[in-house]
């Protein structure tokens, strides 16, 4: 039949029959072996249904007879004939070729990819006959030569030239086949010594047929295929692939020798590794393996990394260090390359976050890496969040997302990347925050409010605003169940608090980029489930303050201040007990508290207060907040330490200070409150002290609008003061304040009386002034030396008696008033009633009435020594106690210069006077 198909002209059949047979054979092509009989019993199964009257037992016996007498002799004869076709097309005897299971035709699961067949047939004489014929040959006792995985492994090791792979898929198929006889049945059994009771998990060079149970499932090859699928075209395709694979199989990355024997390996390995594991290592070492850059590298020679496609994408610039990701897509290969024991012996290293962290500097542009580490104190860096970003601008958005999707999220792993800016956020612009500063990044908490949870707000439906990008992010994180609620939280926050994100940016708090929300969980940026929105904001403010990034904020927009205060006030009323002390204190640094003046202030001093709603006075002061005890923010303000002032406190802090500048109506309210509540107010020393310094008393001068402190005015009940200052209305309180009630208040708060030393001195000066004015009013010059006895030079009797009254009042309280300073000042004031000139004896008129100071006066007994030039204290009532003469500068006897001057005036006998003067001194 083969001969007839190839050379129809040599047929001994009639030409017409020969042509018909030739056409039929050519139509079958390589499937001519389907005409050969089989002992599988298919004919029996087909005929058993047609002959119901013949028993199955008889048919079976007949069929077995047919096998023994016809089919087996048939194959016993054929094995010695050149009727077995190779893939090359040649016909040889059965002993001159080798059998390999062929894709598309075979029995059970013994199916191989076409790429493997193509590779093997290029190096071995492989039959292209159906695999079922192997069973027929073995049944007649003929030994079948089979191609085994170990043979292919040895073939792969032959290559030594380093070339670029042109078909990775083909090489992976071959690699999978050549390692298919290496199996790990139990992980716990890998390092245990082989015993008689343990199962052999690996065998090399077994005499049994090739077994590749996983290949069919990997490549999707069906066990039921059309026989025509293994025709000539398929054979030619396999042949071409085999040639290509053989070409690149000649080269590897390193030029190394053949791997050592298992015995040599065993001598180098620790005693804790089993013999069969050492045997596996011996089979794998030196085997070329494709890298991610489509080159070959020999296992066990240089370090190679193992990672999936995503992990290799993270380290794309180091792809030459990775095995090709398609290797891990095959379960057989993945099991081998993921074995930790084999990895340690073959210099394989699985991808890990520590491996990534150790090579981060090699993954990005050198300029960007230097910028990051030269600015070690900077918490974040500007970043272009676009698809074209990367290069000198740092990682691309795709790399950032891939990084976090492959991150385990443990705090230990986060610390490996603490200095790297890998958290996408927004701070007036897109930025990348260092991982160590992740606690600064704001993510809104999940909203528990029913309306917010369903996405309903006054502005519409939140769900309807989700963008396509948000939907993509939601799909990425749908498995965790966290992403969609936080996308909704961002949308609710933007709708309900459109001012919030920009305000937080002003506080140097970055907002997590919502388009990367699926990355927030691995980097631990999500708030704790129990935190409210206000708590989250406060905690970020505390973090920024501790880190030193919280700026000195002077003002926000007025509308933002009101909104933020309302948010905190409302949140605190519901969750106040959850706030820690630091979170409450940091709110004091925000200028969001509205005052009654319409401005906004911080709570950075102790003067800020609230005013009770039922107080007598409503101060218009920037220290007074505009919130009352019944407002929604009252609970928050109390927690912040803002006191609520009542009437007495308001009076001291706002009513009395700068009283004179307040509107008249407000002044009147304060005075009425003070007068009506004095009985209670006087018990508070702070109120009394404040009143002493308050300018609130109007004087009795009707035309004057000036106000005075109580201590600036005299007590109208003091007769001495009223007599001396009778013409000085501005020295006394006005008509309103002379009532008993007001005088009680004024006296308590400093109204001055004649019992005070400074008031007495002021009285003395007033008397002196009145006396001088009296002399001036008479039109003469006060020159006693020229006109000693002129009555025009004397003061009026009224003034003279007023001075006497003053001196008596002084001596009546002299024990209190006495002091060096007081006496020194009083001794120089001309307020003492005296007579100047020859004294009055025997009822005759003597000298004239004058006002003098103690420093220029003489006592009565010294009148002969200086009566012509010194005033004489004629009345004993104006002579001070002798112990005070020195302090008052009163001389006894008079000064020598005064006596000499007197002699010059009177022309008296000098010797007589000297004798008298000396006598007096004696």
C-alpha positions in Angstrom: 0.0 0.0 0.0 2.9 2.4 0.8 4.5 1.5 -2.5 1.3 1.9 -4.4 0.8 5.4 -2.8 4.2 6.6 -3.9 4.6 4.8 -7.2 1.3 3.8 -8.7 3.0 2.8 -12.0 4.7 -0.1 -10.4 1.5 -1.7 -9.3 0.6 -5.2 -10.6 -3.1 -4.3 -10.4 -5.1 -3.4 -13.4 -4.6 0.3 -14.3 -8.2 1.3 -13.5 -8.1 -0.5 -10.1 -4.6 0.8 -9.4 -5.7 4.4 -10.1 -8.7 4.0 -7.8 -6.7 2.6 -5.0 -4.0 5.3 -5.4 -6.6 8.0 -5.2 -8.0 6.4 -2.0 -4.7 6.0 -0.4 -3.6 9.6 -1.2 -6.9 10.8 0.4 -6.0 9.1 3.6 -2.4 10.4 3.6 -0.5 9.4 6.7 -3.5 7.8 8.1 -3.0 4.6 6.1 -2.0 2.9 9.4 -5.7 3.1 10.3 -6.3 0.2 7.9 -4.1 -2.0 10.1 -6.1 -4.3 12.4 -6.3 -3.7 16.1 -6.8 -6.1 19.0 -8.6 -3.4 21.0 -12.0 -5.1 20.4 -13.7 -2.3 18.5 -15.0 -4.8 15.9 -16.4 -6.9 18.6 -18.3 -4.0 20.1 -19.7 -3.0 16.7 -20.9 -6.5 15.9 -22.2 -7.4 19.2 -25.2 -5.2 18.7 -26.1 -6.7 15.3 -26.1 -10.3 16.4 -28.5 -10.5 19.3 -28.9 -14.3 18.9 -25.2 -15.0 19.4 -24.1 -14.8 23.0 -21.4 -12.4 24.1 -19.3 -15.2 25.4 -19.1 -16.9 22.1 -18.2 -13.6 20.4 -15.4 -12.9 22.8 -13.9 -16.3 22.3 -14.1 -15.8 18.5 -12.4 -12.4 18.8 -9.6 -13.8 20.9 -9.1 -16.5 18.4 -8.9 -13.9 15.6 -6.3 -12.0 17.6 -4.2 -15.0 18.1 -4.4 -16.4 14.6 -4.5 -13.3 12.5 -3.6 -10.0 14.2 -0.5 -11.0 16.2 1.1 -13.0 13.4 0.4 -10.0 11.2 2.4 -7.7 13.5 5.1 -10.3 14.2 5.7 -10.3 10.4 5.5 -6.5 10.0 8.2 -5.6 12.6 10.8 -7.1 10.3 9.6 -5.2 7.3 10.4 -1.6 6.4 6.9 -0.4 6.7 7.3 1.9 9.7 7.3 5.5 8.7 9.6 8.1 10.4 8.8 11.8 10.7 11.4 12.2 8.0 9.2 10.2 5.6 11.5 7.2 5.4 10.2 3.7 5.9 12.3 1.5 8.2 11.9 -1.5 10.4 10.5 -1.3 13.9 13.8 -1.8 15.6 15.4 1.1 13.6 13.3 3.9 15.2 11.8 5.1 18.5 8.3 5.7 19.6 6.9 8.9 21.1 3.3 9.7 21.9 2.0 12.0 19.2 -0.5 14.9 19.7 -3.9 14.3 18.3 -3.6 10.5 18.4 -2.8 8.4 21.3 -4.4 6.5 24.1 -5.7 7.9 27.4 -3.7 10.9 28.7 -0.4 10.1 26.9 -0.5 13.2 24.7 2.3 15.6 24.1 2.3 19.1 22.6 3.3 19.3 19.0 6.3 21.5 19.9 7.8 18.7 22.0 7.3 16.2 19.2 8.9 18.6 16.7 11.9 19.1 19.0 12.4 15.4 19.7 12.0 14.2 16.1 14.8 16.6 15.0 17.3 14.7 17.2 16.0 11.1 17.2 14.4 8.8 14.6 10.8 9.0 15.8 8.0 7.0 14.2 5.0 9.0 13.0 2.7 6.0 13.4 -0.2 5.9 15.8 0.7 5.2 19.4 -1.8 2.2 19.5 0.6 0.2 17.3 3.1 0.2 20.2 0.7 -1.9 22.2 0.3 -4.4 19.3 4.1 -4.7 18.9 4.6 -5.2 22.6 1.9 -7.9 22.6 4.0 -10.1 20.3 7.1 -9.8 22.6 9.0 -7.1 20.7 11.0 -4.6 22.8 10.0 -1.0 22.0 12.5 1.8 22.2 11.0 4.9 23.8 12.2 8.5 24.2 12.3 9.5 27.9 12.5 12.9 29.6 16.0 12.3 30.8 17.2 11.9 27.2 15.8 15.3 26.4 17.4 16.9 29.5 20.8 15.6 28.4 20.1 16.9 25.0 19.4 20.4 26.3 22.6 20.5 28.3 24.7 20.1 25.2 24.1 23.7 24.1 26.9 26.2 25.0 26.4 29.3 22.8 24.5 32.2 24.2 21.7 33.3 21.9 18.4 35.1 22.2 15.3 32.8 22.3 13.0 33.1 19.4 10.2 30.9 20.7 9.9 30.8 24.5 6.7 28.9 24.4 8.3 26.1 22.5 11.2 25.9 24.9 8.9 25.9 27.9 7.0 23.0 26.4 10.2 21.0 26.0 11.4 22.0 29.5 8.1 20.9 31.0 8.3 17.6 29.2 11.9 16.9 30.2 11.1 17.6 33.8 7.8 15.7 33.8 9.4 12.6 35.5 10.3 14.7 38.6 7.4 14.6 41.0 7.0 15.7 44.6 4.3 13.6 46.2 4.4 15.1 49.7 6.1 18.3 50.8 6.9 16.9 54.2 8.7 14.0 52.6 11.2 16.1 50.5 14.0 16.2 53.1 13.3 12.8 54.7 15.7 9.9 54.1 14.4 7.3 51.7 13.1 4.2 53.5 11.6 1.0 52.4 8.2 2.2 53.5 8.3 5.7 51.9 7.0 6.3 48.4 9.5 7.2 45.7 8.7 10.7 44.6 11.2 11.0 41.9 12.8 8.6 39.4 15.2 9.2 36.5 15.9 6.9 33.6 13.0 4.5 34.4 12.4 1.7 32.0 8.7 2.3 32.1 6.9 4.3 29.4 6.9 8.1 29.4 4.2 9.4 31.7 3.0 13.0 31.4 -0.4 13.1 33.1 -0.4 16.9 33.5 0.5 17.9 30.0 -2.9 17.1 28.5 -4.6 19.4 31.0 -2.1 22.2 30.6 -2.4 22.4 26.8 -6.0 21.6 26.5 -5.5 18.6 24.2 -8.6 16.4 24.0 -8.4 12.6 24.1 -11.0 12.4 21.4 -9.6 13.8 18.2 -10.1 13.3 14.5 -7.5 10.9 13.2 -7.1 13.1 10.2 -5.6 15.8 12.5 -2.3 14.1 12.4 -1.8 14.4 8.7 1.2 15.4 6.7 0.7 19.2 7.3 0.8 18.7 11.1 4.0 16.7 10.7 5.6 19.4 8.6 4.6 22.1 11.2 6.1 20.1 14.0 9.2 19.6 12.1 9.7 23.3 11.5 9.1 24.1 15.2 11.6 21.5 16.1 14.3 23.0 13.9 13.7 26.4 15.4 13.9 25.1 19.0 17.1 23.2 18.2 18.7 26.4 16.9 18.2 28.4 20.1 18.7 25.4 22.2 22.4 25.5 21.2 23.1 28.6 23.3 23.0 29.6 26.9 23.9 32.8 28.8 27.0 31.3 30.6 29.5 29.0 29.1 29.7 26.3 31.8 30.5 22.7 31.9 28.2 19.8 32.4 26.8 19.5 35.9 28.5 17.2 38.4 27.3 13.8 39.3 24.8 13.2 42.0 27.6 11.7 44.1 29.7 14.8 43.9 26.7 16.9 44.8 26.0 14.8 47.8 29.4 15.5 49.1 28.8 19.2 49.0 25.3 19.3 50.6 24.4 19.3 54.2 23.5 16.0 55.7 20.0 17.1 56.3 19.1 16.7 52.6 17.9 13.4 51.3 19.6 11.4 48.6 16.8 11.7 46.2 16.8 15.5 46.6 20.5 15.5 45.8 19.7 13.4 42.8 17.1 15.9 41.6 19.6 18.7 42.0 22.0 16.8 39.9 19.5 16.4 37.2 18.5 20.1 37.2 21.9 21.7 37.6 23.3 23.0 34.3 19.9 22.8 32.6 19.4 25.9 30.4 16.4 27.9 31.6 14.9 30.9 29.7 15.1 34.3 31.4 12.5 37.1 31.2 14.7 38.8 28.6 14.5 35.7 26.3 18.0 34.5 27.0 19.1 31.1 28.5 20.9 30.7 31.7 22.1 27.5 33.3 20.6 26.5 36.7 22.8 26.4 39.7 25.6 28.5 38.2 24.5 32.1 38.9 21.7 33.5 41.0 18.4 33.6 39.3 15.1 35.0 40.7 11.7 33.4 40.6 8.7 35.6 40.2 5.4 35.8 38.4 4.7 38.3 35.6 3.5 41.1 37.9 6.4 40.7 40.2 8.8 40.8 37.3 7.1 43.9 36.0 7.9 45.7 39.3 11.6 45.0 38.6 11.5 45.3 34.8 14.9 46.9 34.7 16.3 43.7 36.3 14.3 41.3 34.1 17.5 39.4 33.1 17.8 38.2 36.7 14.3 36.4 36.5 13.3 33.1 35.0 10.7 33.6 32.3 7.2 34.1 33.9 5.7 31.5 31.6 7.6 28.8 33.4 5.5 29.5 36.5 2.3 29.1 34.5 3.1 25.3 34.2 2.2 23.4 37.4 5.0 20.9 36.9 7.7 23.6 36.5 6.1 25.9 39.1 6.3 23.1 41.7 10.0 22.5 41.0 11.1 26.1 40.8 9.1 27.0 44.0 10.6 24.3 46.1 12.6 26.0 48.8 15.2 23.3 49.2 15.9 23.2 45.4 16.1 27.0 45.4 18.8 27.0 48.0 20.8 24.4 46.1 20.3 25.9 42.7 20.9 29.5 43.5 17.3 30.4 43.0 15.6 33.1 45.0 11.9 33.7 45.1 10.6 37.2 44.7 10.1 38.9 48.1 9.5 42.4 49.3 12.9 42.4 50.9 14.5 41.5 47.5 12.5 44.3 46.0 13.5 46.8 48.7 17.2 45.9 48.3 17.1 46.8 44.6 14.8 49.8 44.6 17.5 52.2 43.7 18.1 50.3 40.4 14.5 50.4 39.4 14.1 54.2 38.9 16.0 57.0 37.2 19.1 57.9 39.1 18.2 61.6 39.2 14.9 60.9 40.9 16.5 58.5 43.4 19.1 61.1 44.3 16.5 63.8 44.7 14.5 61.6 47.1 17.4 60.8 49.3 19.1 64.1 49.1 15.8 65.6 50.5 15.5 63.2 53.3 13.4 65.6 55.5 10.8 66.2 52.7 7.7 64.1 53.5 6.4 64.1 49.9 7.4 64.9 46.3 5.5 66.3 43.3 4.4 63.6 40.9 2.8 63.5 37.4 -0.1 61.1 37.8 -0.4 60.3 34.1 0.0 57.3 31.9 3.1 58.8 30.3 4.8 59.6 33.7 7.8 57.7 35.0 11.4 58.1 34.0 13.0 61.0 35.8 9.6 61.8 37.4 9.6 58.7 39.5 7.4 55.6 39.3 4.5 55.5 36.9 0.9 55.1 38.1 0.8 51.6 36.8 3.9 50.7 38.8 2.5 52.2 42.0 -0.7 50.2 41.7 1.2 47.1 40.9 3.5 47.6 43.9 0.6 47.9 46.4 -1.4 45.0 44.8 1.6 42.8 45.4 2.2 44.1 49.0 1.4 42.0 52.0 0.7 45.0 54.2 2.5 44.0 57.3 4.2 46.7 59.4 7.5 44.9 59.1 7.3 44.9 55.3 6.3 48.6 55.3 9.4 49.5 57.2 11.5 48.1 54.3 10.2 50.9 52.1 9.7 53.6 54.8 11.9 56.1 53.0 10.4 55.7 49.6 7.6 58.0 48.4 5.1 55.4 47.2 1.7 56.6 48.5 -0.2 58.5 45.9 -2.0 61.6 47.3 -3.1 65.1 46.5 -1.7 68.2 48.2 -2.8 71.0 45.9 -1.1 68.9 43.2 -0.4 65.1 42.8 2.3 64.0 45.2 3.9 60.8 46.4 4.2 60.6 50.2 7.0 58.7 51.9 5.6 55.5 53.5 7.0 56.6 56.9 4.5 59.6 56.7 1.5 57.4 55.8 -0.2 58.4 59.1 -0.5 62.0 57.7 -2.5 60.9 54.6 -6.3 61.5 54.9 -8.9 58.9 53.9 -12.5 59.7 54.9 -14.1 57.0 57.1 -17.0 55.0 56.1 -20.2 56.9 56.6 -22.7 55.2 58.9 -25.5 57.6 58.2 -28.2 55.8 56.3 -28.6 58.5 53.7 -24.8 58.7 53.1 -24.5 54.9 53.0 -27.0 54.7 50.2 -25.4 57.6 48.4 -28.4 60.1 48.8 -27.6 63.7 49.5 -29.3 67.0 49.0 -27.4 67.4 45.8 -28.5 64.1 44.2 -27.3 60.6 44.1 -23.7 59.8 44.8 -23.7 56.5 43.0 -24.6 58.3 39.8 -21.4 60.3 40.0 -19.0 57.4 40.1 -16.7 57.7 37.1 -15.5 55.0 34.9 -12.1 55.2 36.6 -13.8 54.6 39.9 -15.6 51.6 38.5 -12.3 50.2 37.3 -10.8 50.7 40.8 -13.8 49.0 42.3 -13.4 46.0 40.1 -9.7 45.7 41.1 -10.6 45.6 44.8 -13.9 43.8 44.6 -12.5 40.7 46.3 -11.6 42.6 49.5 -15.0 44.2 49.8 -13.3 47.4 51.0 -12.8 49.5 47.9 -16.4 50.3 46.9 -17.4 51.6 50.3 -14.4 53.9 50.4 -15.0 55.2 46.9 -18.5 56.1 48.2 -17.0 57.7 51.3 -14.9 59.9 49.1 -17.9 60.9 47.0 -20.0 61.6 50.1 -17.3 63.7 51.6 -16.9 65.7 48.3 -20.7 66.3 48.2 -21.4 67.1 51.8 -18.1 68.9 52.6 -16.8 70.3 49.3 -14.5 72.6 51.2 -12.9 69.9 53.3 -10.1 68.6 51.1 -8.7 72.0 50.2 -8.8 73.1 53.8 -6.9 70.0 54.9 -4.3 70.7 52.2 -3.8 74.1 53.8 -3.0 72.3 57.0 -0.4 70.2 55.1 -2.5 67.1 55.3 -2.4 65.2 51.9 -5.6 63.5 50.6 -5.2 60.0 49.4 -5.7 59.7 45.7 -9.1 58.1 45.3 -8.2 56.6 42.0 -5.7 54.4 43.9 -8.1 53.6 46.7 -7.5 49.8 46.1 -3.9 50.5 47.3 -4.9 52.1 50.6 -5.4 48.9 52.6 -1.9 47.5 52.0 -0.2 50.8 53.0 -2.4 51.1 56.2 -4.0 54.3 55.2 -7.6 53.4 56.0 -8.9 54.9 59.3 -10.0 52.5 62.0 -13.7 51.5 61.7 -14.6 53.1 64.9 -13.3 56.6 63.9 -15.7 59.3 62.9 -15.0 62.0 60.3 -14.2 64.5 63.0 -11.8 62.1 64.8 -10.0 61.2 61.6 -9.5 64.9 60.8 -8.3 65.7 64.3 -5.9 62.7 64.3 -4.4 63.9 61.1 -3.9 67.3 62.6 -2.2 65.8 65.6 0.1 63.7 63.3 1.0 66.8 61.3 1.7 68.8 64.5 3.9 66.0 65.9 5.8 65.7 62.6 6.4 69.4 62.5 4.5 69.9 59.3 1.5 71.8 60.8 1.7 75.4 59.5 1.0 78.6 61.4 -2.4 79.2 60.0 -3.8 82.7 60.5 -7.1 82.4 58.6 -9.4 80.3 56.5 -12.3 81.4 54.3 -15.2 82.5 56.6 -17.5 79.9 55.1 -14.9 77.2 55.6 -14.5 78.2 59.2 -18.2 77.9 59.9 -18.5 74.6 58.1 -15.5 73.0 59.8 -16.7 74.2 63.2 -20.1 72.8 62.6 -18.6 69.5 61.5 -16.5 69.2 64.7 -19.4 70.4 66.9 -21.9 68.0 65.5 -19.4 65.1 65.5 -18.3 65.9 69.1 -21.9 65.9 70.4 -22.1 62.3 69.1 -18.6 61.0 69.6 -17.0 63.3 72.1 -16.0 60.5 74.5 -13.9 58.9 71.7 -11.7 61.9 71.3 -8.3 61.7 73.0 -6.8 64.8 74.8 -4.4 65.5 72.0 -7.1 65.5 69.3 -9.1 68.0 71.4 -6.1 70.3 72.1 -5.1 70.5 68.4 -8.5 72.0 67.6 -7.5 75.0 69.6 -4.9 75.8 66.9 -7.5 76.2 64.2 -8.8 79.8 63.4 -12.4 78.6 63.0 -14.1 80.1 66.1 -16.3 83.0 65.3 -16.4 86.0 67.6 -19.2 88.5 68.2 -17.2 91.0 66.1 -17.6 88.7 63.1 -13.9 87.7 63.0 -12.5 84.2 63.4 -9.8 83.3 66.0 -7.8 80.5 67.5 -8.1 79.4 71.1 -4.5 80.1 71.8 -5.0 82.4 74.8 -7.0 82.3 78.0 -9.0 85.4 77.2 -11.3 83.7 74.7 -14.7 83.0 76.3 -18.4 82.5 75.7 -21.1 84.8 76.9 -24.1 83.5 78.7 -27.4 84.1 76.8 -29.1 85.9 79.7 -26.4 88.3 80.8 -27.0 92.0 81.4 -24.3 93.0 78.9 -23.5 91.6 75.4 -19.9 92.7 74.9 -18.7 93.5 71.3 -15.2 92.1 71.7 -13.1 89.8 69.6 -12.4 87.8 72.8 -16.0 86.8 73.0 -17.2 83.9 70.8 -20.6 84.2 69.1 -21.8 80.9 70.5 -24.1 80.6 73.4 -24.8 77.9 76.0 -27.7 76.5 74.0 -25.8 76.4 70.7 -24.7 73.1 69.0 -21.0 73.9 69.7 -21.3 74.4 73.4 -20.2 70.9 74.3 -17.2 71.1 72.1 -16.2 74.5 73.4 -16.4 73.4 77.0 -14.1 70.4 76.1 -11.7 72.9 74.6 -11.6 74.8 77.9 -13.5 77.9 76.7 -15.3 79.3 79.8 -18.8 80.6 79.8 -18.9 84.0 81.5 -21.8 85.3 83.6 -22.7 88.8 84.8 -19.9 89.4 87.4 -17.2 87.9 85.2 -18.5 89.9 82.2 -18.4 93.1 84.3 -14.8 92.6 85.3 -13.5 91.5 81.9 -15.5 93.6 79.5 -17.8 96.0 81.4 -15.3 98.0 83.4 -12.1 98.0 81.2 -12.2 101.1 78.9 -15.5 102.1 80.3 -15.0 105.7 79.2 -14.9 104.5 75.5 -18.1 102.6 75.5 -21.4 103.9 74.1 -23.5 105.8 76.5 -26.2 103.2 76.5 -23.8 100.5 77.4 -22.3 102.7 80.1 -25.7 103.1 81.6 -26.4 99.4 81.6 -23.2 98.8 83.5 -23.8 101.5 86.1 -27.3 100.3 86.7 -26.1 96.7 87.1 -23.3 97.9 89.4 -25.6 100.0 91.6 -28.4 97.4 91.9 -26.1 94.4 92.6 -23.5 96.1 94.8 -24.3 94.1 97.9 -23.2 90.9 96.1 -20.5 92.5 94.0 -18.6 94.1 96.9 -17.9 90.6 98.2 -15.8 89.9 95.1 -12.4 91.5 95.6 -11.6 91.3 91.9 -14.6 93.6 91.1 -13.6 96.1 93.8 -10.0 96.2 92.5 -11.2 96.6 88.9 -13.5 99.5 89.9 -10.6 101.3 91.5 -9.0 101.5 88.1 -12.1 102.1 86.1 -12.8 105.6 84.8 -16.6 105.7 85.3 -17.4 108.6 87.7 -18.6 111.9 86.3 -17.6 115.0 88.3 -19.9 117.7 89.6 -18.8 120.0 86.9 -21.9 120.0 84.8 -20.4 121.2 81.5 -17.6 118.6 81.6 -18.1 115.2 79.9 -14.9 113.8 81.4 -15.0 110.7 83.6 -12.7 110.0 86.5 -11.6 107.1 88.6 -12.9 107.1 92.2 -9.4 107.7 93.5 -9.2 110.9 91.4 -12.1 112.5 93.3 -12.6 113.7 96.9 -15.3 112.5 99.2 -18.0 115.2 99.3 -18.7 114.1 102.9 -15.3 115.3 104.1 -15.8 118.9 105.4 -12.2 119.8 105.3 -12.0 118.9 101.6 -15.2 120.6 100.7 -14.1 123.8 102.5 -10.6 123.9 101.0 -11.8 122.8 97.5 -15.2 124.5 97.5 -14.5 126.2 94.2 -13.1 123.0 92.5 -16.3 121.2 91.3 -14.3 118.8 89.2 -12.7 117.4 92.3 -15.9 115.9 93.6 -18.4 113.4 92.2 -21.4 114.6 90.2 -24.9 114.8 91.4 -25.7 111.2 90.5 -22.9 109.9 92.6 -23.5 111.8 95.8 -26.3 109.6 97.0 -25.6 107.3 99.9 -25.6 104.2 97.7 -23.1 105.6 95.2 -20.9 107.1 97.9 -20.8 103.7 99.5 -19.6 102.3 96.3 -17.1 105.1 95.6 -15.7 105.0 99.1 -15.1 101.2 98.8 -13.4 101.7 95.5 -11.0 104.6 96.4 -12.8 107.9 96.9 -10.2 110.2 98.6 -10.5 111.7 102.1 -8.4 114.1 104.2 -7.0 111.2 106.2 -4.6 110.4 103.4 -1.2 112.0 103.3 -1.2 112.8 99.7 -4.6 114.5 100.0 -3.4 116.5 103.0 -0.4 117.7 101.0 -2.8 118.6 98.1 -4.9 120.5 100.6 -1.8 122.3 101.8 -0.9 123.4 98.3 -4.4 124.5 97.7 -4.4 126.7 100.8 -1.0 128.1 99.7 -2.5 128.8 96.3 -5.5 130.5 97.7 -3.3 132.7 99.9 -1.1 133.8 97.1 -4.1 134.6 94.9 -5.5 136.7 97.8 -2.3 138.8 97.9 -2.3 139.1 94.1 -5.9 140.3 94.1 -4.9 143.3 96.3 -2.4 144.5 93.6 0.8 144.5 95.8 4.0 142.6 95.6 4.8 140.3 98.5 7.9 142.2 99.7 7.8 142.5 103.4 11.2 143.9 103.5 10.2 147.1 101.8 6.7 147.6 103.4 6.8 145.8 106.7 3.7 147.2 108.3 1.4 147.5 105.2 -2.0 145.8 105.8 -2.3 145.2 102.1 0.2 142.4 102.3 -1.8 140.2 104.7 -4.3 137.4 103.7 -7.9 137.5 104.7 -9.0 136.3 108.0 -11.1 133.6 106.3 -8.2 132.1 104.5 -6.0 132.5 107.6 -8.6 130.5 109.7 -9.0 127.9 106.9 -5.2 127.3 107.1 -5.5 127.0 110.8 -8.3 124.4 110.4 -6.1 122.5 108.0 -3.1 122.5 110.4 -5.4 121.3 113.3 -6.7 118.5 111.1 -3.1 117.5 110.3 -2.1 117.4 113.9 -5.3 115.5 114.8 -4.2 112.7 112.5 -0.4 113.3 112.8 0.3 109.9 114.2 -0.9 108.4 110.9 0.5 111.1 108.6 3.9 111.5 110.2 6.8 110.5 108.1 10.0 112.0 106.8 8.7 112.3 103.3 5.4 113.8 104.4 7.1 116.2 106.8 9.7 117.3 104.3 7.1 118.2 101.7 4.8 119.9 104.2 7.6 121.9 105.7 8.1 123.7 102.4 4.4 124.5 101.6 3.3 128.1 102.7 0.0 126.9 104.3 0.7 127.6 108.0 -1.1 130.7 109.6 1.4 133.1 111.2 2.0 136.8 111.8 4.8 138.8 110.4 6.0 142.0 112.1 6.1 143.1 115.7 3.9 140.7 117.7 0.6 141.6 119.3 1.0 142.1 123.1 -1.5 143.6 125.5 -4.4 143.7 123.0 -2.7 146.0 120.7 -2.6 145.1 117.0 0.7 143.4 116.2 2.0 142.0 112.8 0.0 141.2 109.7 -1.6 137.8 108.9 0.5 135.7 106.5 0.7 132.1 105.3 4.2 130.6 105.6 6.0 127.3 105.6 7.6 125.8 108.7 11.0 126.1 107.0 10.7 129.9 107.1 8.7 130.4 110.4 10.0 131.0 114.0 8.3 130.1 117.2 6.9 132.8 119.4 9.7 132.8 122.0 12.2 133.6 119.3 10.4 136.6 118.0 13.0 139.1 119.3 15.6 137.5 117.1 13.8 137.7 113.8 10.4 139.3 114.1 11.1 141.7 111.3 12.0 139.2 108.6 10.4 135.8 109.7 6.8 134.9 110.3 6.0 134.1 113.9 3.8 131.1 114.9 1.6 133.1 117.3 -0.9 130.3 118.0 0.3 127.3 119.8 -2.2 125.1 117.9 -0.2 125.5 114.7 3.1 124.6 116.4 4.0 121.0 115.7 5.2 118.5 118.2 8.8 119.2 119.0 10.0 115.8 117.8 8.9 116.8 114.2 10.6 120.2 114.1 13.6 118.8 112.3 11.6 116.9 109.7 9.4 120.0 109.2 12.6 122.2 109.0 11.3 124.4 111.8 14.4 126.1 113.4 14.9 126.9 117.1 16.6 129.3 117.5 16.4 130.8 114.0 19.2 130.5 111.5 22.1 133.0 112.1 21.5 134.5 108.6 17.9 135.2 109.6 19.0 137.0 112.8 21.6 139.1 110.9 19.0 140.1 108.4 16.7 141.1 111.2 19.4 143.4 112.7 19.9 145.0 109.4 16.2 145.8 109.2 15.8 147.2 112.8 19.2 149.0 113.2 19.4 147.7 116.8 22.5 147.4 118.9 24.6 144.5 117.5 26.3 143.8 120.9 23.0 143.7 122.8 21.5 141.4 120.3 24.6 139.2 120.2 24.6 139.1 124.0 20.9 138.2 124.0 21.4 135.7 121.2 24.2 134.0 123.1 22.2 134.0 126.3 19.3 132.3 124.6 21.7 129.7 123.2 23.1 129.1 126.6 
